[in-house]
Amino acid sequence: ADLKKVCDAADIGAELSGIPPMQFITFEKDVYKKYKARRTDFFAQLIRRGVFMQPFHHGYICHRHTEADLKHTVDMVAESLDYVKHKNY
């Protein structure tokens, strides 16, 4: 639910699909194919913030992830989406 809120609040075409333990973040396609640059930048920013999510596959939550891990991930997704939102494509 938190990731969905973050994706919706970013208002840049980020879409969350899948079920909570197997989420997938994609970007709405556009005729200029800017979604590809957004996707690349988004996942690169996540890595820079210590979160690795697969850009072409579902992300997985496992039993070892703590509440702090999950909160960190949601916060870093929000920061990374904000980065993409403010970059001029």
PyMOL Python script that loads the backbone (N, CA, C, O; Angstrom):
from pymol import cmd

cmd.read_pdbstr("""\
ATOM      1  N   ALA A   1       0.823  -1.192   0.000  1.00  0.00           N
ATOM      2  CA  ALA A   1       0.000   0.000   0.000  1.00  0.00           C
ATOM      3  C   ALA A   1       0.869   1.259   0.000  1.00  0.00           C
ATOM      4  O   ALA A   1       0.531   2.239  -0.664  1.00  0.00           O
ATOM      5  N   ASP A   2       1.982   1.243   0.735  1.00  0.00           N
ATOM      6  CA  ASP A   2       2.842   2.423   0.787  1.00  0.00           C
ATOM      7  C   ASP A   2       3.494   2.701  -0.568  1.00  0.00           C
ATOM      8  O   ASP A   2       3.567   3.853  -0.996  1.00  0.00           O
ATOM      9  N   LEU A   3       3.967   1.653  -1.244  1.00  0.00           N
ATOM     10  CA  LEU A   3       4.577   1.859  -2.558  1.00  0.00           C
ATOM     11  C   LEU A   3       3.557   2.400  -3.556  1.00  0.00           C
ATOM     12  O   LEU A   3       3.891   3.256  -4.375  1.00  0.00           O
ATOM     13  N   LYS A   4       2.350   1.926  -3.500  1.00  0.00           N
ATOM     14  CA  LYS A   4       1.290   2.411  -4.397  1.00  0.00           C
ATOM     15  C   LYS A   4       1.073   3.900  -4.167  1.00  0.00           C
ATOM     16  O   LYS A   4       0.973   4.668  -5.124  1.00  0.00           O
ATOM     17  N   LYS A   5       0.998   4.314  -2.902  1.00  0.00           N
ATOM     18  CA  LYS A   5       0.804   5.729  -2.581  1.00  0.00           C
ATOM     19  C   LYS A   5       1.960   6.569  -3.108  1.00  0.00           C
ATOM     20  O   LYS A   5       1.746   7.649  -3.659  1.00  0.00           O
ATOM     21  N   VAL A   6       3.183   6.075  -2.939  1.00  0.00           N
ATOM     22  CA  VAL A   6       4.370   6.798  -3.394  1.00  0.00           C
ATOM     23  C   VAL A   6       4.364   6.929  -4.918  1.00  0.00           C
ATOM     24  O   VAL A   6       4.641   8.007  -5.444  1.00  0.00           O
ATOM     25  N   CYS A   7       4.055   5.856  -5.624  1.00  0.00           N
ATOM     26  CA  CYS A   7       4.011   5.898  -7.091  1.00  0.00           C
ATOM     27  C   CYS A   7       2.931   6.858  -7.578  1.00  0.00           C
ATOM     28  O   CYS A   7       3.162   7.646  -8.495  1.00  0.00           O
ATOM     29  N   ASP A   8       1.761   6.791  -6.968  1.00  0.00           N
ATOM     30  CA  ASP A   8       0.668   7.676  -7.373  1.00  0.00           C
ATOM     31  C   ASP A   8       1.002   9.140  -7.071  1.00  0.00           C
ATOM     32  O   ASP A   8       0.729  10.022  -7.885  1.00  0.00           O
ATOM     33  N   ALA A   9       1.584   9.393  -5.915  1.00  0.00           N
ATOM     34  CA  ALA A   9       1.900  10.764  -5.500  1.00  0.00           C
ATOM     35  C   ALA A   9       2.958  11.398  -6.400  1.00  0.00           C
ATOM     36  O   ALA A   9       2.959  12.614  -6.586  1.00  0.00           O
ATOM     37  N   ALA A  10       3.850  10.595  -6.954  1.00  0.00           N
ATOM     38  CA  ALA A  10       4.913  11.128  -7.811  1.00  0.00           C
ATOM     39  C   ALA A  10       4.340  11.754  -9.076  1.00  0.00           C
ATOM     40  O   ALA A  10       4.903  12.711  -9.607  1.00  0.00           O
ATOM     41  N   ASP A  11       3.230  11.222  -9.557  1.00  0.00           N
ATOM     42  CA  ASP A  11       2.529  11.765 -10.728  1.00  0.00           C
ATOM     43  C   ASP A  11       3.439  11.890 -11.957  1.00  0.00           C
ATOM     44  O   ASP A  11       3.448  12.913 -12.641  1.00  0.00           O
ATOM     45  N   ILE A  12       4.206  10.821 -12.218  1.00  0.00           N
ATOM     46  CA  ILE A  12       5.083  10.827 -13.399  1.00  0.00           C
ATOM     47  C   ILE A  12       4.880   9.581 -14.258  1.00  0.00           C
ATOM     48  O   ILE A  12       5.717   9.255 -15.099  1.00  0.00           O
ATOM     49  N   GLY A  13       3.774   8.898 -14.042  1.00  0.00           N
ATOM     50  CA  GLY A  13       3.504   7.705 -14.839  1.00  0.00           C
ATOM     51  C   GLY A  13       4.118   6.439 -14.290  1.00  0.00           C
ATOM     52  O   GLY A  13       4.204   5.436 -14.998  1.00  0.00           O
ATOM     53  N   ALA A  14       4.551   6.466 -13.027  1.00  0.00           N
ATOM     54  CA  ALA A  14       5.066   5.241 -12.405  1.00  0.00           C
ATOM     55  C   ALA A  14       3.874   4.381 -12.007  1.00  0.00           C
ATOM     56  O   ALA A  14       2.932   4.861 -11.376  1.00  0.00           O
ATOM     57  N   GLU A  15       3.925   3.118 -12.378  1.00  0.00           N
ATOM     58  CA  GLU A  15       2.824   2.209 -12.104  1.00  0.00           C
ATOM     59  C   GLU A  15       3.324   1.030 -11.284  1.00  0.00           C
ATOM     60  O   GLU A  15       4.360   0.440 -11.589  1.00  0.00           O
ATOM     61  N   LEU A  16       2.582   0.698 -10.252  1.00  0.00           N
ATOM     62  CA  LEU A  16       2.915  -0.446  -9.414  1.00  0.00           C
ATOM     63  C   LEU A  16       1.953  -1.571  -9.743  1.00  0.00           C
ATOM     64  O   LEU A  16       0.736  -1.382  -9.735  1.00  0.00           O
ATOM     65  N   SER A  17       2.496  -2.733 -10.030  1.00  0.00           N
ATOM     66  CA  SER A  17       1.663  -3.901 -10.283  1.00  0.00           C
ATOM     67  C   SER A  17       2.193  -5.063  -9.464  1.00  0.00           C
ATOM     68  O   SER A  17       3.203  -4.940  -8.770  1.00  0.00           O
ATOM     69  N   GLY A  18       1.511  -6.178  -9.548  1.00  0.00           N
ATOM     70  CA  GLY A  18       1.901  -7.348  -8.779  1.00  0.00           C
ATOM     71  C   GLY A  18       1.218  -7.357  -7.424  1.00  0.00           C
ATOM     72  O   GLY A  18       0.376  -6.510  -7.124  1.00  0.00           O
ATOM     73  N   ILE A  19       1.595  -8.324  -6.622  1.00  0.00           N
ATOM     74  CA  ILE A  19       1.063  -8.427  -5.264  1.00  0.00           C
ATOM     75  C   ILE A  19       2.129  -7.908  -4.298  1.00  0.00           C
ATOM     76  O   ILE A  19       3.305  -7.864  -4.658  1.00  0.00           O
ATOM     77  N   PRO A  20       1.748  -7.519  -3.089  1.00  0.00           N
ATOM     78  CA  PRO A  20       2.721  -6.884  -2.187  1.00  0.00           C
ATOM     79  C   PRO A  20       4.073  -7.591  -2.038  1.00  0.00           C
ATOM     80  O   PRO A  20       5.097  -6.908  -2.055  1.00  0.00           O
ATOM     81  N   PRO A  21       4.133  -8.899  -1.894  1.00  0.00           N
ATOM     82  CA  PRO A  21       5.471  -9.488  -1.768  1.00  0.00           C
ATOM     83  C   PRO A  21       6.218  -9.631  -3.103  1.00  0.00           C
ATOM     84  O   PRO A  21       7.391 -10.006  -3.117  1.00  0.00           O
ATOM     85  N   MET A  22       5.546  -9.335  -4.218  1.00  0.00           N
ATOM     86  CA  MET A  22       6.167  -9.418  -5.545  1.00  0.00           C
ATOM     87  C   MET A  22       5.718  -8.229  -6.378  1.00  0.00           C
ATOM     88  O   MET A  22       4.932  -8.376  -7.314  1.00  0.00           O
ATOM     89  N   GLN A  23       6.219  -7.057  -6.035  1.00  0.00           N
ATOM     90  CA  GLN A  23       5.808  -5.835  -6.726  1.00  0.00           C
ATOM     91  C   GLN A  23       6.666  -5.588  -7.958  1.00  0.00           C
ATOM     92  O   GLN A  23       7.760  -6.134  -8.099  1.00  0.00           O
ATOM     93  N   PHE A  24       6.139  -4.752  -8.845  1.00  0.00           N
ATOM     94  CA  PHE A  24       6.824  -4.439 -10.089  1.00  0.00           C
ATOM     95  C   PHE A  24       6.508  -2.982 -10.420  1.00  0.00           C
ATOM     96  O   PHE A  24       5.339  -2.619 -10.553  1.00  0.00           O
ATOM     97  N   ILE A  25       7.533  -2.149 -10.553  1.00  0.00           N
ATOM     98  CA  ILE A  25       7.340  -0.742 -10.891  1.00  0.00           C
ATOM     99  C   ILE A  25       7.727  -0.537 -12.353  1.00  0.00           C
ATOM    100  O   ILE A  25       8.839  -0.863 -12.768  1.00  0.00           O
ATOM    101  N   THR A  26       6.798   0.002 -13.116  1.00  0.00           N
ATOM    102  CA  THR A  26       7.038   0.313 -14.518  1.00  0.00           C
ATOM    103  C   THR A  26       6.633   1.764 -14.763  1.00  0.00           C
ATOM    104  O   THR A  26       6.085   2.424 -13.880  1.00  0.00           O
ATOM    105  N   PHE A  27       6.908   2.248 -15.964  1.00  0.00           N
ATOM    106  CA  PHE A  27       6.535   3.606 -16.336  1.00  0.00           C
ATOM    107  C   PHE A  27       5.650   3.550 -17.566  1.00  0.00           C
ATOM    108  O   PHE A  27       5.881   2.754 -18.477  1.00  0.00           O
ATOM    109  N   GLU A  28       4.624   4.410 -17.585  1.00  0.00           N
ATOM    110  CA  GLU A  28       3.723   4.453 -18.727  1.00  0.00           C
ATOM    111  C   GLU A  28       4.513   4.758 -19.989  1.00  0.00           C
ATOM    112  O   GLU A  28       5.381   5.631 -19.997  1.00  0.00           O
ATOM    113  N   LYS A  29       4.204   4.033 -21.051  1.00  0.00           N
ATOM    114  CA  LYS A  29       4.867   4.273 -22.328  1.00  0.00           C
ATOM    115  C   LYS A  29       4.379   5.584 -22.932  1.00  0.00           C
ATOM    116  O   LYS A  29       3.223   5.971 -22.766  1.00  0.00           O
ATOM    117  N   ASP A  30       5.280   6.254 -23.632  1.00  0.00           N
ATOM    118  CA  ASP A  30       4.925   7.490 -24.323  1.00  0.00           C
ATOM    119  C   ASP A  30       5.493   7.431 -25.737  1.00  0.00           C
ATOM    120  O   ASP A  30       6.405   6.650 -26.008  1.00  0.00           O
ATOM    121  N   VAL A  31       4.968   8.238 -26.625  1.00  0.00           N
ATOM    122  CA  VAL A  31       5.362   8.178 -28.030  1.00  0.00           C
ATOM    123  C   VAL A  31       6.830   8.547 -28.245  1.00  0.00           C
ATOM    124  O   VAL A  31       7.439   8.114 -29.223  1.00  0.00           O
ATOM    125  N   TYR A  32       7.394   9.334 -27.349  1.00  0.00           N
ATOM    126  CA  TYR A  32       8.800   9.737 -27.479  1.00  0.00           C
ATOM    127  C   TYR A  32       9.760   8.761 -26.784  1.00  0.00           C
ATOM    128  O   TYR A  32      10.977   8.945 -26.806  1.00  0.00           O
ATOM    129  N   LYS A  33       9.191   7.733 -26.175  1.00  0.00           N
ATOM    130  CA  LYS A  33       9.947   6.688 -25.479  1.00  0.00           C
ATOM    131  C   LYS A  33      10.809   7.239 -24.343  1.00  0.00           C
ATOM    132  O   LYS A  33      11.867   6.693 -24.031  1.00  0.00           O
ATOM    133  N   LYS A  34      10.341   8.329 -23.733  1.00  0.00           N
ATOM    134  CA  LYS A  34      11.041   8.884 -22.569  1.00  0.00           C
ATOM    135  C   LYS A  34      10.917   7.973 -21.364  1.00  0.00           C
ATOM    136  O   LYS A  34      11.701   8.074 -20.421  1.00  0.00           O
ATOM    137  N   TYR A  35       9.938   7.086 -21.389  1.00  0.00           N
ATOM    138  CA  TYR A  35       9.752   6.164 -20.276  1.00  0.00           C
ATOM    139  C   TYR A  35      10.991   5.293 -20.075  1.00  0.00           C
ATOM    140  O   TYR A  35      11.280   4.877 -18.954  1.00  0.00           O
ATOM    141  N   LYS A  36      11.717   5.018 -21.148  1.00  0.00           N
ATOM    142  CA  LYS A  36      12.925   4.196 -21.033  1.00  0.00           C
ATOM    143  C   LYS A  36      13.999   4.915 -20.233  1.00  0.00           C
ATOM    144  O   LYS A  36      14.655   4.303 -19.391  1.00  0.00           O
ATOM    145  N   ALA A  37      14.189   6.211 -20.485  1.00  0.00           N
ATOM    146  CA  ALA A  37      15.166   6.994 -19.721  1.00  0.00           C
ATOM    147  C   ALA A  37      14.711   7.129 -18.273  1.00  0.00           C
ATOM    148  O   ALA A  37      15.529   7.048 -17.357  1.00  0.00           O
ATOM    149  N   ARG A  38      13.417   7.333 -18.060  1.00  0.00           N
ATOM    150  CA  ARG A  38      12.892   7.422 -16.694  1.00  0.00           C
ATOM    151  C   ARG A  38      13.155   6.123 -15.942  1.00  0.00           C
ATOM    152  O   ARG A  38      13.588   6.138 -14.790  1.00  0.00           O
ATOM    153  N   ARG A  39      12.892   5.009 -16.600  1.00  0.00           N
ATOM    154  CA  ARG A  39      13.112   3.702 -15.972  1.00  0.00           C
ATOM    155  C   ARG A  39      14.579   3.529 -15.613  1.00  0.00           C
ATOM    156  O   ARG A  39      14.897   3.128 -14.493  1.00  0.00           O
ATOM    157  N   THR A  40      15.473   3.823 -16.540  1.00  0.00           N
ATOM    158  CA  THR A  40      16.910   3.690 -16.290  1.00  0.00           C
ATOM    159  C   THR A  40      17.349   4.565 -15.129  1.00  0.00           C
ATOM    160  O   THR A  40      18.057   4.105 -14.233  1.00  0.00           O
ATOM    161  N   ASP A  41      16.933   5.826 -15.142  1.00  0.00           N
ATOM    162  CA  ASP A  41      17.312   6.744 -14.067  1.00  0.00           C
ATOM    163  C   ASP A  41      16.722   6.328 -12.731  1.00  0.00           C
ATOM    164  O   ASP A  41      17.400   6.394 -11.706  1.00  0.00           O
ATOM    165  N   PHE A  42      15.488   5.908 -12.732  1.00  0.00           N
ATOM    166  CA  PHE A  42      14.833   5.485 -11.494  1.00  0.00           C
ATOM    167  C   PHE A  42      15.586   4.337 -10.840  1.00  0.00           C
ATOM    168  O   PHE A  42      15.906   4.404  -9.654  1.00  0.00           O
ATOM    169  N   PHE A  43      15.870   3.289 -11.596  1.00  0.00           N
ATOM    170  CA  PHE A  43      16.537   2.129 -11.010  1.00  0.00           C
ATOM    171  C   PHE A  43      17.991   2.435 -10.658  1.00  0.00           C
ATOM    172  O   PHE A  43      18.509   1.880  -9.690  1.00  0.00           O
ATOM    173  N   ALA A  44      18.656   3.293 -11.410  1.00  0.00           N
ATOM    174  CA  ALA A  44      20.021   3.718 -11.056  1.00  0.00           C
ATOM    175  C   ALA A  44      20.017   4.499  -9.750  1.00  0.00           C
ATOM    176  O   ALA A  44      20.900   4.315  -8.913  1.00  0.00           O
ATOM    177  N   GLN A  45      19.027   5.371  -9.571  1.00  0.00           N
ATOM    178  CA  GLN A  45      18.936   6.135  -8.330  1.00  0.00           C
ATOM    179  C   GLN A  45      18.655   5.217  -7.143  1.00  0.00           C
ATOM    180  O   GLN A  45      19.177   5.438  -6.051  1.00  0.00           O
ATOM    181  N   LEU A  46      17.843   4.203  -7.351  1.00  0.00           N
ATOM    182  CA  LEU A  46      17.595   3.242  -6.270  1.00  0.00           C
ATOM    183  C   LEU A  46      18.893   2.559  -5.850  1.00  0.00           C
ATOM    184  O   LEU A  46      19.177   2.431  -4.659  1.00  0.00           O
ATOM    185  N   ILE A  47      19.672   2.125  -6.824  1.00  0.00           N
ATOM    186  CA  ILE A  47      20.942   1.461  -6.508  1.00  0.00           C
ATOM    187  C   ILE A  47      21.846   2.410  -5.736  1.00  0.00           C
ATOM    188  O   ILE A  47      22.483   1.998  -4.766  1.00  0.00           O
ATOM    189  N   ARG A  48      21.912   3.666  -6.145  1.00  0.00           N
ATOM    190  CA  ARG A  48      22.738   4.648  -5.428  1.00  0.00           C
ATOM    191  C   ARG A  48      22.274   4.848  -3.996  1.00  0.00           C
ATOM    192  O   ARG A  48      23.043   5.302  -3.148  1.00  0.00           O
ATOM    193  N   ARG A  49      21.030   4.515  -3.724  1.00  0.00           N
ATOM    194  CA  ARG A  49      20.471   4.661  -2.393  1.00  0.00           C
ATOM    195  C   ARG A  49      20.436   3.330  -1.625  1.00  0.00           C
ATOM    196  O   ARG A  49      19.808   3.222  -0.572  1.00  0.00           O
ATOM    197  N   GLY A  50      21.112   2.340  -2.168  1.00  0.00           N
ATOM    198  CA  GLY A  50      21.241   1.073  -1.459  1.00  0.00           C
ATOM    199  C   GLY A  50      20.103   0.090  -1.642  1.00  0.00           C
ATOM    200  O   GLY A  50      19.964  -0.852  -0.862  1.00  0.00           O
ATOM    201  N   VAL A  51      19.286   0.298  -2.669  1.00  0.00           N
ATOM    202  CA  VAL A  51      18.153  -0.601  -2.924  1.00  0.00           C
ATOM    203  C   VAL A  51      18.293  -1.156  -4.333  1.00  0.00           C
ATOM    204  O   VAL A  51      18.348  -0.401  -5.304  1.00  0.00           O
ATOM    205  N   PHE A  52      18.351  -2.481  -4.440  1.00  0.00           N
ATOM    206  CA  PHE A  52      18.402  -3.101  -5.765  1.00  0.00           C
ATOM    207  C   PHE A  52      17.063  -3.739  -6.060  1.00  0.00           C
ATOM    208  O   PHE A  52      16.634  -4.669  -5.378  1.00  0.00           O
ATOM    209  N   MET A  53      16.407  -3.223  -7.093  1.00  0.00           N
ATOM    210  CA  MET A  53      15.177  -3.821  -7.608  1.00  0.00           C
ATOM    211  C   MET A  53      15.419  -4.116  -9.079  1.00  0.00           C
ATOM    212  O   MET A  53      16.089  -3.354  -9.777  1.00  0.00           O
ATOM    213  N   GLN A  54      14.877  -5.206  -9.531  1.00  0.00           N
ATOM    214  CA  GLN A  54      15.036  -5.596 -10.929  1.00  0.00           C
ATOM    215  C   GLN A  54      14.247  -4.648 -11.836  1.00  0.00           C
ATOM    216  O   GLN A  54      13.046  -4.474 -11.629  1.00  0.00           O
ATOM    217  N   PRO A  55      14.882  -4.034 -12.827  1.00  0.00           N
ATOM    218  CA  PRO A  55      14.136  -3.145 -13.711  1.00  0.00           C
ATOM    219  C   PRO A  55      13.199  -3.869 -14.680  1.00  0.00           C
ATOM    220  O   PRO A  55      12.268  -3.256 -15.202  1.00  0.00           O
ATOM    221  N   PHE A  56      13.423  -5.132 -14.922  1.00  0.00           N
ATOM    222  CA  PHE A  56      12.583  -5.863 -15.873  1.00  0.00           C
ATOM    223  C   PHE A  56      11.917  -7.082 -15.239  1.00  0.00           C
ATOM    224  O   PHE A  56      11.532  -8.024 -15.931  1.00  0.00           O
ATOM    225  N   HIS A  57      11.789  -7.050 -13.928  1.00  0.00           N
ATOM    226  CA  HIS A  57      11.246  -8.208 -13.230  1.00  0.00           C
ATOM    227  C   HIS A  57      10.649  -7.757 -11.911  1.00  0.00           C
ATOM    228  O   HIS A  57      10.932  -6.659 -11.432  1.00  0.00           O
ATOM    229  N   HIS A  58       9.833  -8.599 -11.336  1.00  0.00           N
ATOM    230  CA  HIS A  58       9.256  -8.292 -10.029  1.00  0.00           C
ATOM    231  C   HIS A  58      10.350  -8.173  -8.965  1.00  0.00           C
ATOM    232  O   HIS A  58      11.376  -8.850  -9.025  1.00  0.00           O
ATOM    233  N   GLY A  59      10.103  -7.297  -7.996  1.00  0.00           N
ATOM    234  CA  GLY A  59      10.935  -7.256  -6.799  1.00  0.00           C
ATOM    235  C   GLY A  59      10.312  -8.192  -5.773  1.00  0.00           C
ATOM    236  O   GLY A  59       9.095  -8.380  -5.756  1.00  0.00           O
ATOM    237  N   TYR A  60      11.128  -8.768  -4.936  1.00  0.00           N
ATOM    238  CA  TYR A  60      10.611  -9.728  -3.975  1.00  0.00           C
ATOM    239  C   TYR A  60      10.899  -9.290  -2.549  1.00  0.00           C
ATOM    240  O   TYR A  60      11.979  -8.782  -2.244  1.00  0.00           O
ATOM    241  N   ILE A  61       9.925  -9.492  -1.691  1.00  0.00           N
ATOM    242  CA  ILE A  61      10.103  -9.282  -0.256  1.00  0.00           C
ATOM    243  C   ILE A  61      10.205 -10.667   0.362  1.00  0.00           C
ATOM    244  O   ILE A  61       9.399 -11.552   0.075  1.00  0.00           O
ATOM    245  N   CYS A  62      11.205 -10.840   1.212  1.00  0.00           N
ATOM    246  CA  CYS A  62      11.357 -12.145   1.849  1.00  0.00           C
ATOM    247  C   CYS A  62      11.246 -12.005   3.372  1.00  0.00           C
ATOM    248  O   CYS A  62      11.169 -10.898   3.906  1.00  0.00           O
ATOM    249  N   HIS A  63      11.238 -13.130   4.039  1.00  0.00           N
ATOM    250  CA  HIS A  63      11.072 -13.195   5.488  1.00  0.00           C
ATOM    251  C   HIS A  63      12.164 -12.421   6.231  1.00  0.00           C
ATOM    252  O   HIS A  63      11.913 -11.894   7.315  1.00  0.00           O
ATOM    253  N   ARG A  64      13.349 -12.347   5.674  1.00  0.00           N
ATOM    254  CA  ARG A  64      14.461 -11.661   6.337  1.00  0.00           C
ATOM    255  C   ARG A  64      14.372 -10.143   6.272  1.00  0.00           C
ATOM    256  O   ARG A  64      15.054  -9.463   7.038  1.00  0.00           O
ATOM    257  N   HIS A  65      13.562  -9.598   5.393  1.00  0.00           N
ATOM    258  CA  HIS A  65      13.405  -8.144   5.338  1.00  0.00           C
ATOM    259  C   HIS A  65      12.671  -7.673   6.588  1.00  0.00           C
ATOM    260  O   HIS A  65      11.616  -8.199   6.944  1.00  0.00           O
ATOM    261  N   THR A  66      13.244  -6.679   7.240  1.00  0.00           N
ATOM    262  CA  THR A  66      12.629  -6.129   8.448  1.00  0.00           C
ATOM    263  C   THR A  66      11.698  -4.974   8.076  1.00  0.00           C
ATOM    264  O   THR A  66      11.688  -4.513   6.935  1.00  0.00           O
ATOM    265  N   GLU A  67      10.933  -4.524   9.035  1.00  0.00           N
ATOM    266  CA  GLU A  67      10.093  -3.343   8.823  1.00  0.00           C
ATOM    267  C   GLU A  67      10.955  -2.144   8.453  1.00  0.00           C
ATOM    268  O   GLU A  67      10.562  -1.325   7.622  1.00  0.00           O
ATOM    269  N   ALA A  68      12.132  -2.039   9.070  1.00  0.00           N
ATOM    270  CA  ALA A  68      13.057  -0.944   8.750  1.00  0.00           C
ATOM    271  C   ALA A  68      13.526  -1.052   7.295  1.00  0.00           C
ATOM    272  O   ALA A  68      13.636  -0.037   6.607  1.00  0.00           O
ATOM    273  N   ASP A  69      13.805  -2.275   6.821  1.00  0.00           N
ATOM    274  CA  ASP A  69      14.198  -2.485   5.417  1.00  0.00           C
ATOM    275  C   ASP A  69      13.090  -2.017   4.476  1.00  0.00           C
ATOM    276  O   ASP A  69      13.347  -1.335   3.484  1.00  0.00           O
ATOM    277  N   LEU A  70      11.865  -2.392   4.800  1.00  0.00           N
ATOM    278  CA  LEU A  70      10.738  -2.048   3.944  1.00  0.00           C
ATOM    279  C   LEU A  70      10.493  -0.538   3.935  1.00  0.00           C
ATOM    280  O   LEU A  70      10.217   0.042   2.885  1.00  0.00           O
ATOM    281  N   LYS A  71      10.594   0.092   5.100  1.00  0.00           N
ATOM    282  CA  LYS A  71      10.420   1.547   5.170  1.00  0.00           C
ATOM    283  C   LYS A  71      11.520   2.248   4.380  1.00  0.00           C
ATOM    284  O   LYS A  71      11.256   3.207   3.654  1.00  0.00           O
ATOM    285  N   HIS A  72      12.756   1.766   4.523  1.00  0.00           N
ATOM    286  CA  HIS A  72      13.876   2.338   3.775  1.00  0.00           C
ATOM    287  C   HIS A  72      13.603   2.232   2.268  1.00  0.00           C
ATOM    288  O   HIS A  72      13.825   3.188   1.526  1.00  0.00           O
ATOM    289  N   THR A  73      13.130   1.088   1.832  1.00  0.00           N
ATOM    290  CA  THR A  73      12.850   0.882   0.416  1.00  0.00           C
ATOM    291  C   THR A  73      11.781   1.854  -0.074  1.00  0.00           C
ATOM    292  O   THR A  73      11.944   2.474  -1.125  1.00  0.00           O
ATOM    293  N   VAL A  74      10.703   1.990   0.668  1.00  0.00           N
ATOM    294  CA  VAL A  74       9.634   2.914   0.279  1.00  0.00           C
ATOM    295  C   VAL A  74      10.170   4.340   0.213  1.00  0.00           C
ATOM    296  O   VAL A  74       9.865   5.077  -0.725  1.00  0.00           O
ATOM    297  N   ASP A  75      10.970   4.730   1.207  1.00  0.00           N
ATOM    298  CA  ASP A  75      11.546   6.080   1.223  1.00  0.00           C
ATOM    299  C   ASP A  75      12.472   6.304   0.030  1.00  0.00           C
ATOM    300  O   ASP A  75      12.456   7.376  -0.575  1.00  0.00           O
ATOM    301  N   MET A  76      13.270   5.305  -0.308  1.00  0.00           N
ATOM    302  CA  MET A  76      14.210   5.445  -1.419  1.00  0.00           C
ATOM    303  C   MET A  76      13.486   5.430  -2.764  1.00  0.00           C
ATOM    304  O   MET A  76      13.919   6.094  -3.706  1.00  0.00           O
ATOM    305  N   VAL A  77      12.396   4.684  -2.861  1.00  0.00           N
ATOM    306  CA  VAL A  77      11.572   4.733  -4.069  1.00  0.00           C
ATOM    307  C   VAL A  77      11.017   6.142  -4.234  1.00  0.00           C
ATOM    308  O   VAL A  77      11.020   6.689  -5.337  1.00  0.00           O
ATOM    309  N   ALA A  78      10.542   6.726  -3.144  1.00  0.00           N
ATOM    310  CA  ALA A  78      10.007   8.093  -3.204  1.00  0.00           C
ATOM    311  C   ALA A  78      11.084   9.080  -3.641  1.00  0.00           C
ATOM    312  O   ALA A  78      10.832   9.934  -4.491  1.00  0.00           O
ATOM    313  N   GLU A  79      12.277   8.970  -3.072  1.00  0.00           N
ATOM    314  CA  GLU A  79      13.374   9.864  -3.460  1.00  0.00           C
ATOM    315  C   GLU A  79      13.759   9.678  -4.926  1.00  0.00           C
ATOM    316  O   GLU A  79      13.999  10.653  -5.638  1.00  0.00           O
ATOM    317  N   SER A  80      13.814   8.445  -5.365  1.00  0.00           N
ATOM    318  CA  SER A  80      14.206   8.159  -6.744  1.00  0.00           C
ATOM    319  C   SER A  80      13.157   8.649  -7.735  1.00  0.00           C
ATOM    320  O   SER A  80      13.501   9.157  -8.802  1.00  0.00           O
ATOM    321  N   LEU A  81      11.887   8.500  -7.392  1.00  0.00           N
ATOM    322  CA  LEU A  81      10.824   9.019  -8.251  1.00  0.00           C
ATOM    323  C   LEU A  81      10.869  10.549  -8.283  1.00  0.00           C
ATOM    324  O   LEU A  81      10.617  11.157  -9.324  1.00  0.00           O
ATOM    325  N   ASP A  82      11.183  11.158  -7.162  1.00  0.00           N
ATOM    326  CA  ASP A  82      11.301  12.616  -7.115  1.00  0.00           C
ATOM    327  C   ASP A  82      12.450  13.086  -8.006  1.00  0.00           C
ATOM    328  O   ASP A  82      12.335  14.101  -8.693  1.00  0.00           O
ATOM    329  N   TYR A  83      13.553  12.344  -7.990  1.00  0.00           N
ATOM    330  CA  TYR A  83      14.683  12.659  -8.876  1.00  0.00           C
ATOM    331  C   TYR A  83      14.227  12.644 -10.335  1.00  0.00           C
ATOM    332  O   TYR A  83      14.506  13.571 -11.096  1.00  0.00           O
ATOM    333  N   VAL A  84      13.527  11.586 -10.706  1.00  0.00           N
ATOM    334  CA  VAL A  84      13.052  11.446 -12.088  1.00  0.00           C
ATOM    335  C   VAL A  84      12.064  12.568 -12.427  1.00  0.00           C
ATOM    336  O   VAL A  84      12.099  13.126 -13.524  1.00  0.00           O
ATOM    337  N   LYS A  85      11.190  12.889 -11.480  1.00  0.00           N
ATOM    338  CA  LYS A  85      10.183  13.918 -11.715  1.00  0.00           C
ATOM    339  C   LYS A  85      10.831  15.273 -12.040  1.00  0.00           C
ATOM    340  O   LYS A  85      10.331  16.022 -12.879  1.00  0.00           O
ATOM    341  N   HIS A  86      11.936  15.571 -11.372  1.00  0.00           N
ATOM    342  CA  HIS A  86      12.556  16.882 -11.541  1.00  0.00           C
ATOM    343  C   HIS A  86      13.653  16.920 -12.603  1.00  0.00           C
ATOM    344  O   HIS A  86      14.257  17.968 -12.832  1.00  0.00           O
ATOM    345  N   LYS A  87      13.909  15.804 -13.240  1.00  0.00           N
ATOM    346  CA  LYS A  87      14.883  15.782 -14.322  1.00  0.00           C
ATOM    347  C   LYS A  87      14.167  16.149 -15.614  1.00  0.00           C
ATOM    348  O   LYS A  87      13.054  15.690 -15.872  1.00  0.00           O
ATOM    349  N   ASN A  88      14.805  16.966 -16.408  1.00  0.00           N
ATOM    350  CA  ASN A  88      14.192  17.420 -17.651  1.00  0.00           C
ATOM    351  C   ASN A  88      14.493  16.414 -18.775  1.00  0.00           C
ATOM    352  O   ASN A  88      15.627  16.319 -19.244  1.00  0.00           O
ATOM    353  N   TYR A  89      13.477  15.675 -19.194  1.00  0.00           N
ATOM    354  CA  TYR A  89      13.650  14.668 -20.253  1.00  0.00           C
ATOM    355  C   TYR A  89      13.244  15.239 -21.584  1.00  0.00           C
ATOM    356  O   TYR A  89      13.316  14.548 -22.600  1.00  0.00           O
TER     357      TYR A  89
END
""", "prot")
cmd.dss("prot")
cmd.show_as("cartoon", "prot")
cmd.util.cbc("prot")
cmd.orient("prot")
